[in-house]
């Protein structure tokens, strides 16, 4: 969720900063140009005042004309601005540099002709840092109400563009700093908002994998999420109570039914002694009674496994697996199944008793469904964070739909109903492994058969309560 929420906040903050920064940058550029234009207008007014009293006859020596020419040359030398005073007929009254004359077209000509109409030239277009054109300002020289000449200033814009760019860099630096601060605030904000969600997600996963004592700490985050955490804890308490009542019921019912069932089986044995040997009805009753006794035993084992306390310690998984393979080898050989173990030494955190019980159920299931003449391979391997025990058989295997249900309580494939069992063995294995932080998964074993993978952690896990 954070990867989706954070970019949205960043985009919104960037849009806000751009909405503030762009007008500010435009305002800085306009202010810089306005300052230059005002200075040039003041300069044209000063030169127009000097040119106003220059004699019209160029053959007459005029000290005021010499003063004007000297001022224009000094102005050009200091500021690098081309400046000139031109009569209505385009002839120069005075100009600097001496090689500069009015062009026949362009921005300078347009400003000159506008000033001839007794108006100061209009404000030039905004100059941006990437523009190269000059800035032209023209002002009329008026004598006795008539325009006799025009003062024209053609200013280079390099220094002004540099100042505009410098102002933009300052604005950009401020925008970047504000963006970084906003991103930091967004990270803190999303972390504060989503931290309870992450805790809730982790706690939900813990409960889903059997850690029923896990609860959400209702601290931090918005009040709505705190209320959600409290409601979740109440729900988890209710679920735990219901499951505890279910386990207690299964355990109590299994325990209470065993005694009368044992007495019933004993009476059936006594009754069988008084009937002819080989009576099919009594044999069927005995078989069903024994099957019911196995179901009750498995139910009791499952209830105890789901409520068992584990004692985790560093265990040699290879040695423990090799021991279980050796224990089941006679049973496999009696059925004509070859049980092969590849169990190199590897350590992990496990409860040896519960892991042995889980392996017994998995190996028993593999041998049970493997036909004679085939083999069952038991392989131990390890990775960085876990050790794996893979039990692969060459039996009929399961379909994809059956793989999705294998391990469910009392579930058995419709193709294997004739095989002895209660359908609780793998459920017991899963409960035993989950108590120690382990897992059990199922997959196809090519070309046929079932592959069961038991995984136990190599780092100390938190035992399930």
C-alpha positions in Angstrom: 0.0 0.0 0.0 2.9 2.4 0.8 4.3 2.0 -2.7 1.0 3.2 -4.1 0.2 5.9 -1.5 3.7 7.5 -1.4 3.9 8.2 -5.2 0.5 9.8 -5.1 1.5 12.1 -2.3 4.8 13.0 -4.0 2.9 13.8 -7.3 0.5 16.0 -5.4 3.2 17.8 -3.5 5.2 18.3 -6.8 2.1 19.7 -8.4 1.6 22.2 -5.6 5.3 23.3 -5.6 5.2 23.7 -9.4 2.0 25.7 -9.1 3.8 28.0 -6.7 7.3 28.0 -8.3 6.4 28.7 -11.9 4.5 32.0 -11.3 7.3 33.0 -8.9 9.9 32.3 -11.6 7.9 34.3 -14.1 7.6 37.1 -11.6 11.3 37.2 -11.0 12.0 37.4 -14.7 9.5 40.2 -15.2 10.9 42.1 -12.2 14.5 41.9 -13.5 13.4 43.1 -17.0 11.3 45.8 -15.6 14.3 47.2 -13.7 16.3 47.2 -16.8 13.6 48.9 -18.8 13.1 51.6 -16.2 16.9 52.3 -16.2 16.9 52.5 -20.0 13.9 54.8 -20.0 15.7 57.1 -17.5 18.8 57.0 -19.9 16.7 57.9 -23.0 15.1 60.8 -21.1 18.5 62.1 -20.1 19.8 61.9 -23.7 16.5 63.4 -25.0 17.0 66.3 -22.7 20.5 66.9 -24.1 19.4 66.5 -27.7 16.4 68.8 -27.3 18.6 71.9 -27.6 21.0 70.7 -30.2 21.0 73.0 -33.3 19.3 71.6 -36.4 22.1 72.8 -38.7 24.8 70.2 -38.6 27.4 72.6 -40.1 27.2 74.8 -37.0 29.6 74.0 -34.2 27.4 73.1 -31.2 28.9 72.4 -27.8 25.7 70.7 -26.7 26.1 68.3 -29.6 29.6 67.5 -28.6 28.4 67.0 -25.0 25.7 64.6 -26.3 28.2 62.7 -28.4 30.7 62.4 -25.6 27.9 61.1 -23.2 26.8 58.6 -25.8 30.3 57.3 -26.3 31.0 57.1 -22.6 27.6 55.3 -22.1 28.5 52.7 -24.8 32.0 52.2 -23.4 30.8 51.6 -19.9 27.7 49.6 -20.5 28.2 48.1 -23.9 24.8 49.5 -25.0 24.4 50.9 -28.5 22.9 54.3 -28.3 22.0 57.0 -30.8 19.9 60.1 -31.5 18.4 60.0 -35.0 16.5 62.7 -36.9 13.2 61.9 -38.5 15.0 61.3 -41.8 17.1 58.5 -40.2 20.2 60.6 -40.2 22.1 60.5 -37.0 22.5 63.4 -34.6 24.9 61.5 -32.5 25.5 57.8 -32.1 27.9 55.3 -30.4 29.5 53.3 -31.7 30.1 55.3 -34.9 29.4 52.3 -37.1 25.9 51.8 -35.8 23.0 53.1 -37.8 19.3 52.5 -37.9 18.4 49.3 -39.6 15.7 49.3 -42.2 13.6 46.6 -40.4 13.4 44.8 -37.1 12.7 45.7 -33.6 14.9 48.8 -33.6 13.2 50.2 -36.6 9.7 49.4 -35.1 10.7 51.2 -31.9 12.0 54.2 -33.8 8.8 54.6 -35.9 6.6 54.3 -32.8 8.6 57.0 -31.0 8.1 59.3 -34.1 4.4 59.3 -33.2 5.3 61.1 -30.0 5.0 57.9 -27.9 7.7 56.1 -26.0 8.1 52.6 -27.5 6.0 49.9 -26.0 7.5 47.6 -23.4 9.6 44.9 -25.0 8.7 41.3 -24.9 9.8 39.3 -21.9 13.4 38.0 -22.3 14.0 34.5 -21.0 17.4 33.1 -20.1 17.5 31.1 -23.4 16.7 34.1 -25.6 19.5 35.9 -27.5 17.8 39.1 -28.8 18.5 42.5 -27.4 16.2 44.9 -25.5 15.3 48.1 -27.4 13.9 51.3 -25.8 13.1 54.4 -27.8 12.0 57.9 -26.7 11.1 60.9 -28.8 13.0 64.2 -28.6 10.3 67.0 -28.6 10.9 70.6 -29.4 8.1 73.1 -29.5 5.6 70.3 -29.5 7.1 68.5 -32.5 9.2 65.3 -32.6 12.5 66.4 -34.1 14.5 63.2 -33.3 14.4 59.9 -31.5 16.7 58.5 -28.8 17.2 54.7 -29.4 19.0 52.4 -27.0 19.8 48.8 -28.1 20.8 46.9 -24.9 22.4 43.5 -24.8 20.5 41.2 -22.4 23.3 38.9 -21.2 23.7 40.3 -17.7 19.9 40.5 -17.2 19.5 36.9 -18.4 22.2 35.8 -16.0 20.4 37.5 -13.1 17.1 35.9 -14.1 18.9 32.5 -14.3 20.5 33.0 -10.9 17.0 33.9 -9.4 15.6 30.7 -11.0 18.4 28.6 -9.5 17.6 30.0 -6.1 13.9 29.2 -6.6 14.8 25.7 -7.9 17.0 25.0 -4.9 14.2 26.1 -2.7 11.8 23.9 -4.6 14.1 20.9 -4.3 14.6 21.5 -0.6 10.9 21.9 -0.1 10.3 18.7 -2.1 12.9 16.8 -0.1 11.3 18.0 3.2 7.9 17.1 1.8 9.0 13.6 0.8 10.5 13.1 4.3 7.2 14.3 5.8 5.3 12.0 3.5 7.5 9.0 4.5 6.9 9.8 8.1 3.2 10.3 7.5 2.7 7.1 5.5 4.8 5.2 8.0 2.7 6.5 10.8 -0.6 5.7 9.0 0.5 2.3 7.6 2.4 0.9 10.5 -0.8 -0.4 12.2 -1.8 -1.9 8.9 1.5 -3.7 8.6 1.2 -5.0 12.2 -2.4 -6.0 11.5 -1.3 -7.9 8.3 1.6 -9.7 10.2 -0.7 -10.6 13.0 -3.4 -11.9 10.6 -0.7 -14.1 9.0 0.4 -15.4 12.3 -3.1 -16.3 13.3 -3.7 -17.9 9.9 -0.6 -20.1 10.4 -1.6 -21.1 13.9 -0.2 -18.5 16.2 -3.5 -17.9 17.9 -2.0 -15.9 20.8 -0.8 -13.2 18.4 -2.5 -9.8 18.9 -2.3 -6.3 17.5 -0.8 -3.6 19.8 -3.4 -0.8 19.5 -0.9 2.0 19.7 0.1 4.6 17.1 -1.6 5.5 13.9 -4.9 7.2 13.3 -7.8 6.7 15.8 -9.7 4.7 13.1 -6.9 2.2 12.8 -6.6 1.9 16.6 -10.3 1.1 16.8 -9.8 -1.5 14.0 -6.9 -3.0 16.0 -9.0 -3.3 19.1 -11.9 -4.9 17.2 -9.5 -7.3 15.5 -8.2 -8.4 18.9 -11.7 -9.0 20.2 -12.4 -11.1 17.1 -9.2 -13.0 17.6 -10.1 -13.7 21.2 -13.5 -15.0 20.2 -12.0 -17.2 17.4 -9.4 -18.6 19.8 -12.1 -19.3 22.4 -14.2 -21.1 19.8 -11.3 -23.2 18.5 -10.2 -24.0 22.1 -13.8 -25.2 22.9 -13.7 -27.3 19.7 -10.3 -28.8 20.6 -11.5 -29.5 24.1 -14.7 -31.1 22.8 -12.8 -33.3 20.3 -10.3 -34.4 23.0 -13.0 -35.0 25.6 -15.3 -36.8 23.2 -12.5 -39.0 21.9 -11.3 -39.8 25.5 -14.9 -40.5 26.7 -15.7 -42.7 23.8 -12.6 -44.9 24.0 -13.6 -46.6 27.3 -17.1 -47.7 26.2 -15.7 -48.6 22.7 -13.0 -50.7 24.4 -15.7 -52.5 26.5 -17.8 -53.0 23.4 -14.9 -54.6 21.5 -14.1 -56.8 24.5 -17.7 -58.1 24.6 -17.6 -58.7 20.8 -14.4 -60.7 21.3 -16.2 -62.8 24.0 -19.3 -63.2 21.8 -17.1 -64.4 19.0 -15.8 -67.2 21.1 -19.4 -68.6 21.3 -20.0 -68.4 17.6 -18.7 -70.7 14.9 -15.1 -69.8 13.8 -14.9 -67.6 10.6 -18.3 -66.0 11.1 -18.3 -63.1 8.6 -20.7 -60.9 10.5 -18.8 -60.9 13.7 -15.5 -60.3 11.8 -17.1 -57.3 10.1 -18.2 -55.9 13.4 -14.8 -56.3 14.9 -13.1 -54.6 11.9 -15.5 -51.6 12.0 -14.9 -51.4 15.8 -11.2 -51.4 15.4 -11.5 -48.7 12.6 -13.6 -46.6 14.9 -11.0 -47.0 17.7 -8.2 -45.8 15.3 -10.3 -42.8 14.3 -10.8 -41.9 18.0 -7.1 -42.3 18.7 -6.3 -40.0 15.7 -8.8 -37.4 16.8 -7.3 -37.4 20.3 -3.8 -37.1 18.7 -4.9 -34.2 16.5 -6.5 -32.4 19.5 -3.3 -32.8 21.5 -1.1 -31.8 18.5 -3.0 -28.5 18.1 -2.6 -27.7 21.7 0.9 -29.1 22.3 3.8 -27.2 23.8 7.0 -27.6 21.9 10.6 -27.5 23.2 12.7 -26.1 20.3 16.4 -26.9 20.2 19.2 -27.3 17.7 18.5 -30.7 16.2 20.5 -32.8 13.7 17.7 -33.1 11.1 19.8 -35.6 9.0 20.4 -38.0 11.9 16.7 -37.8 13.1 15.4 -38.4 9.5 17.8 -41.3 9.1 16.5 -42.8 12.3 12.9 -42.6 11.1 13.8 -44.1 7.7 15.5 -47.1 9.5 12.5 -47.5 11.8 10.1 -47.7 8.8 12.3 -49.8 6.5 11.0 -53.2 7.9 7.4 -52.1 7.2 8.3 -51.0 3.7 10.1 -54.2 3.0 7.2 -56.2 4.2 5.1 -54.5 1.5 7.8 -54.9 -1.1 8.6 -51.1 -1.2 12.1 -49.9 -1.1 12.7 -47.1 1.3 15.8 -45.0 0.4 17.2 -42.2 2.6 19.8 -39.5 1.7 20.3 -37.8 5.0 23.4 -35.7 5.2 24.1 -33.9 8.6 22.3 -30.6 8.8 21.0 -28.7 11.8 17.8 -26.7 12.4 15.5 -25.6 15.2 12.9 -28.2 16.0 11.3 -30.3 18.7 12.7 -33.8 18.0 9.6 -35.6 19.4 7.0 -33.6 17.3 9.2 -33.7 14.2 9.6 -37.5 14.5 5.9 -37.8 14.9 5.3 -35.7 11.8 7.8 -37.7 9.7 6.2 -40.9 10.9 2.9 -39.8 9.5 4.4 -38.6 6.2 6.5 -41.7 5.6 3.6 -44.0 6.7 1.4 -42.3 4.1 4.1 -42.7 1.4 4.7 -46.3 2.1 0.9 -47.0 2.4 0.1 -45.6 -1.1 3.2 -46.9 -2.9 2.7 -50.2 -4.7 5.1 -53.1 -4.3 8.2 -53.0 -6.4 8.4 -49.2 -6.3 10.5 -47.0 -4.0 10.1 -44.1 -1.6 13.0 -41.6 -1.4 13.6 -39.5 1.7 16.1 -36.6 1.0 17.4 -34.0 3.5 18.8 -30.7 2.3 19.4 -27.2 3.7 19.3 -23.6 2.6 20.3 -20.3 4.2 17.2 -20.1 6.5 15.7 -23.5 6.5 16.2 -27.3 6.3 14.0 -29.4 4.0 13.0 -33.1 4.2 11.5 -34.3 1.0 9.5 -37.6 0.9 8.8 -38.6 -2.7 6.9 -41.8 -3.5 6.0 -43.5 -6.8 2.4 -44.1 -6.0 -0.6 -43.0 -8.0 -0.2 -39.4 -6.9 -3.0 -36.8 -6.7 -4.7 -34.5 -9.2 -4.4 -30.7 -9.0 -7.8 -30.5 -7.3 -6.8 -33.2 -4.8 -3.5 -31.4 -4.1 -5.5 -28.4 -3.0 -7.3 -30.4 -0.4 -4.7 -32.9 0.8 -4.0 -32.4 4.5 -7.6 -31.4 5.3 -9.2 -33.3 8.2 -10.9 -36.5 7.2 -10.3 -35.9 3.5 -9.2 -38.9 1.5 -9.1 -39.3 -2.3 -12.0 -41.1 -3.7 -9.6 -43.4 -5.5 -8.0 -44.5 -2.2 -11.0 -45.3 -0.1 -10.0 -49.0 0.1 -6.7 -48.1 1.9 -6.8 -48.1 5.6 -6.7 -44.8 7.4 -8.8 -42.1 9.0 -7.7 -39.1 6.8 -6.2 -37.4 9.8 -2.5 -38.4 9.5 -1.4 -35.4 7.4 -3.5 -33.0 9.4 -1.7 -34.2 12.6 1.6 -33.7 10.8 0.8 -30.2 9.8 -0.3 -29.3 13.4 2.8 -30.8 14.9 5.1 -28.9 12.5 3.2 -25.6 12.9 3.8 -25.9 16.6 7.5 -25.6 16.0 7.4 -23.0 13.2 7.7 -25.6 10.4 5.6 -26.1 7.3 4.5 -29.0 5.1 3.7 -28.7 1.4 2.6 -31.1 -1.3 3.4 -31.3 -5.0 3.5 -33.8 -8.0 6.4 -36.2 -8.2 7.2 -36.9 -11.8 6.5 -39.1 -13.6 3.9 -40.2 -11.0 3.5 -40.0 -7.3 3.4 -37.4 -4.5 6.2 -35.2 -3.1 5.8 -34.0 0.4 8.3 -31.3 1.7 8.7 -30.7 5.4 10.5 -27.4 6.2 11.9 -26.4 9.6 13.7 -23.1 10.3 17.4 -22.8 10.9 17.0 -19.7 13.0 15.2 -19.8 16.3 11.5 -19.2 15.6 8.8 -18.1 18.1 6.9 -21.3 19.1 3.2 -21.3 18.5 1.1 -20.9 21.6 
